[in-house]
Amino acid sequence: MKRGLPGDFAIWIFIFAELLVFGVFFLSYAFTRASHVELFNHYQQQLNRESGAINTIVLITSSFFVVRAVTAIKHGASALCARWLGLAVLSGGVFVWIKLLEFAAKHAEGISLSTNIFYMFYLSLTFFHFMHVLMGMVILTVVAVKAGRGDYSVENHTGVETGASYWHMVDLVWIVLFPLIYVMH
């Protein structure tokens, strides 16, 4: 039985690097917020918490689908793995759609990176995460196509685990980002 981190080791170097970047972003947000508490509290109230909460549920659900895909391939069910990954990609699409609606609403209000320091952080952090979701959807789509073709097996499923590891990182970052930006005062 294989021990250690799931997937390819290179993805873990990438994941740790990405987590470091997000960590620096989060710390910068926290320190800046501490110096501008009233401003952050005021503008934070203008965010759509319902959209953020729905997106949290969507991403957690998508991670469940990815877990099911990994389980399926470990049991030799390539087609089932591909279907679970397809559901995860669809869930990612729901996240993207909701986020685009949220970004469009802020744009319609005339809000941009230069509106104020809160919106600079909000737009930067959420857009950076948004781009990671898109990249994750591409990765999972490629893995799903390969799984559907039978390119993975019980013995050889590192690609599925690699894609799953990346997707779980994207989910983890949102689980930190959502309360930090939308909820905490």
NUVEX-538548 format. One record per residue: residue number from 1; chain; x negated, y, z of N, C-alpha, C in turn. Coordinates in steps of 0.001 Angstrom, whole numbers, plus 500000, padded with zeros to 6 digits. Example, Ala and Ser with C-alpha at 12.3 -4.5 7.8 and 13.67 -1.06 7.14 Angstrom:
2
i; ch; nx; ny; nz; cax; cay; caz; cx; cy; cz
1; A; 486810; 494310; 507800; 487700; 495500; 507800; 486800; 496700; 507800
2; A; 487150; 497750; 507080; 486330; 498940; 507140; 487100; 500030; 507870
***
This chain:
185
i; ch; nx; ny; nz; cax; cay; caz; cx; cy; cz
1; A; 499157; 498814; 500000; 500000; 500000; 500000; 499116; 501243; 500000
2; A; 499488; 502194; 499169; 498738; 503439; 499022; 498916; 504329; 500256
3; A; 497824; 504871; 500740; 497845; 505768; 501892; 497413; 507149; 501449
4; A; 497693; 508144; 502259; 497266; 509503; 501945; 498404; 510338; 501404
5; A; 498033; 511440; 500799; 499013; 512373; 500255; 499677; 511789; 499012
6; A; 500973; 512002; 498864; 501633; 511497; 497656; 501244; 512322; 496435
7; A; 501210; 511686; 495296; 500890; 512396; 494069; 499402; 512561; 493860
8; A; 499085; 513354; 492862; 497703; 513623; 492501; 497074; 514590; 493501
9; A; 495829; 514357; 493872; 495151; 515215; 494848; 495061; 516660; 494360
10; A; 494920; 516858; 493051; 494795; 518210; 492498; 496019; 519069; 492804
11; A; 497218; 518454; 492833; 498419; 519247; 493126; 498365; 519758; 494559
12; A; 497723; 518989; 495438; 497648; 519421; 496836; 496707; 520614; 496993
13; A; 495658; 520654; 496203; 494788; 521842; 496217; 495599; 523048; 495749
14; A; 496356; 522864; 494675; 497204; 523936; 494160; 498264; 524339; 495186
15; A; 498937; 523366; 495807; 499970; 523654; 496808; 499380; 524431; 497977
16; A; 498237; 523997; 498487; 497625; 524713; 499619; 497227; 526127; 499224
17; A; 496742; 526307; 497995; 496405; 527653; 497511; 497660; 528520; 497422
18; A; 498730; 527966; 496902; 499992; 528709; 496792; 500558; 529040; 498171
19; A; 500490; 528097; 499079; 500969; 528360; 500447; 500137; 529454; 501107
20; A; 498856; 529488; 500820; 497996; 530549; 501345; 498430; 531908; 500795
21; A; 498704; 531968; 499491; 499160; 533227; 498880; 500485; 533660; 499499
22; A; 501433; 532749; 499598; 502713; 533092; 500217; 502521; 533480; 501681
23; A; 501626; 532785; 502385; 501353; 533121; 503778; 500836; 534541; 503940
24; A; 499931; 534948; 503059; 499416; 536323; 503093; 500551; 537306; 502814
25; A; 501385; 536987; 501840; 502561; 537810; 501526; 503468; 537935; 502752
26; A; 503751; 536801; 503410; 504631; 536805; 504578; 504033; 537614; 505726
27; A; 502733; 537453; 505959; 502084; 538229; 507025; 502087; 539717; 506707
28; A; 501830; 540075; 505465; 501880; 541481; 505056; 503274; 542043; 505280
29; A; 504282; 541264; 504930; 505671; 541671; 505156; 505913; 541901; 506649
30; A; 505505; 540939; 507470; 505752; 541031; 508915; 505057; 542240; 509536
31; A; 503807; 542473; 509178; 503082; 543622; 509739; 503667; 544942; 509245
32; A; 504040; 545003; 507992; 504641; 546228; 507458; 506005; 546462; 508082
33; A; 506775; 545394; 508250; 508091; 545505; 508880; 507971; 546045; 510306
34; A; 506953; 545604; 511012; 506760; 546056; 512402; 506540; 547570; 512472
35; A; 506011; 548152; 511400; 505780; 549592; 511361; 506968; 550372; 510800
36; A; 507934; 549679; 510224; 509093; 550327; 509594; 510377; 549579; 509940
37; A; 510583; 549299; 511210; 511691; 548451; 511640; 513047; 549004; 511192
38; A; 513302; 550267; 511408; 514604; 550840; 511063; 514866; 550773; 509558
39; A; 513859; 551104; 508766; 514009; 551055; 507313; 514309; 549635; 506851
40; A; 513547; 548668; 507349; 513739; 547272; 506952; 515111; 546776; 507401
41; A; 515504; 547101; 508638; 516815; 546664; 509123; 517938; 547238; 508265
42; A; 517828; 548508; 507919; 518866; 549163; 507127; 519018; 548506; 505749
43; A; 517930; 548348; 505038; 518011; 547818; 503673; 518226; 546306; 503641
44; A; 517797; 545640; 504672; 518043; 544202; 504761; 519551; 543933; 504817
45; A; 520290; 544828; 505464; 521746; 544676; 505565; 522423; 544778; 504199
46; A; 521740; 545350; 503216; 522312; 545516; 501886; 522081; 544306; 500983
47; A; 521360; 543323; 501485; 521137; 542105; 500700; 522355; 541197; 500804
48; A; 522533; 540350; 499819; 523642; 539416; 499792; 523222; 538125; 500504
49; A; 523513; 538065; 501791; 523131; 536886; 502587; 523837; 535629; 502123
50; A; 525065; 535781; 501630; 525795; 534604; 501156; 525062; 533961; 499980
51; A; 524588; 534787; 499051; 523821; 534245; 497917; 522565; 533542; 498414
52; A; 521882; 534170; 499359; 520672; 533565; 499918; 520964; 532252; 500610
53; A; 522072; 532204; 501356; 522441; 530972; 502069; 522830; 529872; 501078
54; A; 523598; 530243; 500056; 523977; 529253; 499037; 522722; 528722; 498349
55; A; 521796; 529617; 498023; 520560; 529170; 497379; 519740; 528268; 498291
56; A; 519804; 528506; 499587; 519114; 527622; 500533; 519707; 526221; 500473
57; A; 521026; 526139; 500483; 521704; 524840; 500399; 521391; 524169; 499063
58; A; 521391; 524945; 497989; 521103; 524407; 496657; 519694; 523802; 496609
59; A; 518699; 524525; 497144; 517326; 524005; 497095; 517136; 522794; 498006
60; A; 517753; 522815; 499177; 517648; 521646; 500062; 518290; 520432; 499393
61; A; 519433; 520647; 498748; 520092; 519566; 498017; 519213; 519060; 496874
62; A; 518571; 519988; 496174; 517696; 519577; 495072; 516525; 518744; 495588
63; A; 516013; 519099; 496760; 514925; 518298; 497337; 515407; 516898; 497703
64; A; 516660; 516796; 498149; 517243; 515470; 498411; 517259; 514651; 497119
65; A; 517662; 515300; 496012; 517688; 514602; 494722; 516287; 514121; 494332
66; A; 515287; 514946; 494607; 513903; 514575; 494279; 513453; 513387; 495143
67; A; 513831; 513394; 496405; 513508; 512258; 497283; 514147; 510985; 496729
68; A; 515395; 511091; 496279; 516074; 509927; 495702; 515356; 509455; 494427
69; A; 514841; 510409; 493635; 514108; 510050; 492412; 512839; 509274; 492753
70; A; 512118; 509734; 493750; 510892; 509032; 494161; 511241; 507632; 494669
71; A; 512289; 507535; 495468; 512717; 506223; 495967; 513090; 505305; 494803
72; A; 513810; 505866; 493825; 514235; 505059; 492669; 513030; 504509; 491912
73; A; 512034; 505348; 491648; 510887; 504871; 490870; 510068; 503856; 491672
74; A; 510031; 504017; 492974; 509310; 503039; 493805; 509997; 501677; 493804
75; A; 511274; 501675; 493397; 512016; 500420; 493262; 512150; 499998; 491798
76; A; 511393; 500650; 490924; 511373; 500267; 489518; 512552; 500752; 488690
77; A; 513309; 501696; 489210; 514498; 502187; 488502; 514175; 503497; 487781
78; A; 513507; 503399; 486634; 513084; 504582; 485880; 514253; 505454; 485440
79; A; 515285; 504828; 484901; 516435; 505605; 484416; 517121; 506338; 485567
80; A; 517245; 505674; 486691; 517856; 506308; 487871; 516977; 507455; 488365
81; A; 515680; 507253; 488347; 514733; 508307; 488719; 514952; 509532; 487830
82; A; 515057; 509303; 486529; 515258; 510404; 485587; 516565; 511135; 485874
83; A; 517625; 510395; 486203; 518914; 511042; 486502; 518828; 511897; 487770
84; A; 518179; 511376; 488811; 518024; 512162; 490043; 517209; 513427; 489770
85; A; 516162; 513288; 488976; 515359; 514471; 488630; 516180; 515462; 487805
86; A; 517021; 514945; 486927; 517908; 515812; 486157; 518835; 516609; 487065
87; A; 519358; 515965; 488102; 520204; 516679; 489067; 519414; 517749; 489817
88; A; 518161; 517438; 490124; 517312; 518435; 490799; 517077; 519640; 489885
89; A; 516834; 519379; 488603; 516630; 520473; 487649; 517910; 521297; 487516
90; A; 519052; 520643; 487449; 520330; 521366; 487394; 520517; 522231; 488639
91; A; 520155; 521691; 489790; 520234; 522473; 491031; 519312; 523677; 490957
92; A; 518123; 523468; 490423; 517207; 524590; 490217; 517837; 525639; 489316
93; A; 518567; 525192; 488290; 519273; 526113; 487405; 520335; 526924; 488133
94; A; 521022; 526294; 489077; 522006; 527022; 489895; 521290; 528088; 490720
95; A; 520166; 527731; 491328; 519381; 528702; 492095; 518997; 529883; 491200
96; A; 518474; 529581; 490018; 518027; 530622; 489085; 519201; 531534; 488717
97; A; 520345; 530953; 488403; 521515; 531742; 488022; 521922; 532690; 489152
98; A; 522021; 532172; 490362; 522408; 533009; 491509; 521380; 534114; 491719
99; A; 520107; 533783; 491615; 519045; 534783; 491805; 519112; 535847; 490716
100; A; 519366; 535432; 489470; 519492; 536405; 488380; 520659; 537356; 488625
101; A; 521764; 536827; 489122; 522906; 537692; 489465; 522525; 538688; 490554
102; A; 521785; 538212; 491529; 521332; 539078; 492628; 520373; 540153; 492111
103; A; 519409; 539753; 491277; 518477; 540732; 490696; 519226; 541743; 489828
104; A; 520195; 541273; 489037; 520964; 542175; 488161; 521758; 543183; 488987
105; A; 522322; 542733; 490101; 523082; 543644; 490962; 522171; 544729; 491527
106; A; 520986; 544354; 491961; 520034; 545349; 492498; 519582; 546297; 491389
107; A; 519338; 545770; 490208; 518943; 546612; 489074; 520055; 547611; 488735
108; A; 521311; 547133; 488753; 522459; 548003; 488456; 522591; 549129; 489487
109; A; 522126; 548880; 490700; 522143; 549901; 491753; 520953; 550852; 491621
110; A; 520101; 550612; 490640; 518930; 551462; 490442; 517761; 551109; 491341
111; A; 517796; 549916; 491915; 516742; 549482; 492831; 515597; 548858; 492038
112; A; 514378; 549263; 492393; 513179; 548732; 491736; 512083; 548578; 492787
113; A; 510918; 548151; 492330; 509765; 548006; 493234; 509398; 549331; 493907
114; A; 509684; 550431; 493245; 509300; 551745; 493790; 510400; 552407; 494617
115; A; 511533; 551736; 494818; 512626; 552335; 495600; 512173; 552638; 497020
116; A; 511608; 551648; 497688; 511028; 551812; 499028; 510211; 550561; 499352
117; A; 509549; 550581; 500482; 508633; 549480; 500835; 509381; 548170; 501074
118; A; 510601; 548256; 501627; 511376; 547035; 501828; 511670; 546367; 500486
119; A; 512201; 547149; 499536; 512541; 546570; 498239; 511306; 546136; 497459
120; A; 510189; 546785; 497690; 508948; 546327; 497064; 508643; 544898; 497523
121; A; 508759; 544654; 498843; 508518; 543305; 499363; 509606; 542340; 498906
122; A; 510860; 542752; 499036; 511975; 541877; 498662; 511851; 541422; 497209
123; A; 511686; 542381; 496304; 511609; 542031; 494884; 510342; 541240; 494555
124; A; 509227; 541609; 495147; 507970; 540894; 494880; 508033; 539454; 495374
125; A; 508435; 539283; 496621; 508476; 537939; 497201; 509495; 537047; 496502
126; A; 510694; 537564; 496306; 511726; 536717; 495711; 511443; 536436; 494233
127; A; 510856; 537399; 493528; 510527; 537145; 492120; 509360; 536159; 492009
128; A; 508378; 536291; 492882; 507251; 535360; 492887; 507768; 533943; 493140
129; A; 508674; 533810; 494088; 509263; 532498; 494363; 510098; 532029; 493171
130; A; 510873; 532934; 492589; 511695; 532645; 491418; 510846; 532021; 490303
131; A; 509675; 532589; 490063; 508784; 532067; 489032; 508304; 530654; 489383
132; A; 508112; 530396; 490656; 507727; 529047; 491085; 508869; 528054; 490865
133; A; 510094; 528503; 491076; 511245; 527635; 490803; 511280; 527282; 489320
134; A; 511095; 528287; 488460; 511087; 528013; 487013; 509992; 527018; 486647
135; A; 508797; 527219; 487207; 507700; 526291; 486925; 508039; 524890; 487435
136; A; 508633; 524805; 488605; 509044; 523512; 489151; 510068; 522820; 488272
137; A; 510990; 523609; 487703; 511990; 523033; 486810; 511336; 522457; 485554
138; A; 510332; 523154; 485043; 509605; 522643; 483876; 508895; 521339; 484246
139; A; 508210; 521336; 485372; 507496; 520131; 485822; 508462; 518965; 485980
140; A; 509578; 519198; 486686; 510540; 518113; 486917; 511178; 517641; 485614
141; A; 511386; 518546; 484667; 511948; 518153; 483368; 510985; 517229; 482627
142; A; 509708; 517599; 482611; 508699; 516751; 481955; 508642; 515384; 482627
143; A; 508645; 515362; 483947; 508594; 514090; 484681; 509851; 513275; 484411
144; A; 511007; 513929; 484358; 512265; 513220; 484101; 512258; 512588; 482704
145; A; 511775; 513326; 481712; 511695; 512786; 480349; 510772; 511568; 480323
146; A; 509623; 511707; 480982; 508680; 510575; 481018; 509286; 509379; 481762
147; A; 510004; 509656; 482852; 510651; 508567; 483593; 511714; 507909; 482723
148; A; 512473; 508715; 482004; 513504; 508180; 481119; 512935; 507301; 480010
149; A; 511711; 507609; 479584; 511036; 506795; 478550; 510395; 505543; 479148
150; A; 510396; 505446; 480469; 509789; 504280; 481113; 508295; 504408; 481328
151; A; 507786; 505651; 481329; 506346; 505867; 481500; 505864; 505664; 482933
152; A; 506789; 505574; 483882; 506419; 505344; 485282; 506937; 503980; 485714
153; A; 506305; 503450; 486756; 506698; 502129; 487253; 506474; 502072; 488760
154; A; 506781; 500916; 489327; 506543; 500705; 490760; 505060; 500907; 491064
155; A; 504208; 500431; 490185; 502757; 500521; 490409; 502184; 501876; 490017
156; A; 502804; 502557; 489065; 502263; 503796; 488523; 503334; 504892; 488529
157; A; 503434; 505584; 489644; 504432; 506653; 489756; 503840; 507934; 490357
158; A; 502534; 508086; 490225; 501855; 509271; 490760; 502435; 510555; 490174
159; A; 502801; 510536; 488902; 503371; 511725; 488276; 504675; 512162; 488934
160; A; 505501; 511195; 489293; 506764; 511512; 489965; 506471; 512130; 491332
161; A; 505558; 511521; 492066; 505202; 512063; 493392; 504554; 513435; 493284
162; A; 503780; 513654; 492244; 503130; 514958; 492049; 504174; 516044; 491814
163; A; 505108; 515772; 490904; 506186; 516727; 490654; 507035; 516955; 491897
164; A; 507318; 515887; 492616; 508116; 515989; 493842; 507401; 516831; 494895
165; A; 506109; 516652; 495023; 505342; 517417; 496011; 505402; 518910; 495701
166; A; 505254; 519255; 494435; 505348; 520666; 494051; 506741; 521211; 494373
167; A; 507782; 520451; 494006; 509154; 520921; 494233; 509430; 521114; 495721
168; A; 508928; 520220; 496548; 509134; 520369; 497995; 508420; 521610; 498523
169; A; 507267; 521960; 497947; 506580; 523195; 498337; 507453; 524409; 498017
170; A; 508059; 524398; 496833; 508931; 525500; 496427; 510097; 525624; 497408
171; A; 510666; 524497; 497787; 511770; 524470; 498748; 511308; 524988; 500111
172; A; 510169; 524512; 500578; 509632; 524948; 501869; 509432; 526464; 501912
173; A; 508877; 527018; 500852; 508641; 528464; 500809; 509966; 529210; 500928
174; A; 511016; 528745; 500240; 512316; 529412; 500332; 512881; 529300; 501751
175; A; 512677; 528153; 502390; 513192; 527966; 503752; 512549; 528966; 504717
176; A; 511331; 529395; 504440; 510686; 530446; 505241; 511123; 531828; 504743
177; A; 511165; 531995; 503424; 511476; 533292; 502832; 512890; 533758; 503166
178; A; 513872; 532883; 503060; 515258; 533283; 503290; 515479; 533923; 504661
179; A; 515146; 533255; 505758; 515380; 533919; 507042; 514493; 535166; 507236
180; A; 513280; 535104; 506743; 512357; 536231; 506913; 512895; 537489; 506244
181; A; 513359; 537371; 505023; 513806; 538536; 504243; 515278; 538858; 504479
182; A; 516122; 537857; 504552; 517572; 538078; 504592; 518161; 538152; 505993
183; A; 517569; 537486; 506968; 518273; 537266; 508235; 517611; 537943; 509434
184; A; 516316; 537718; 509637; 515650; 538164; 510872; 515608; 539680; 510984
185; A; 515894; 540140; 512187; 515824; 541580; 512493; 514737; 541833; 513497
***
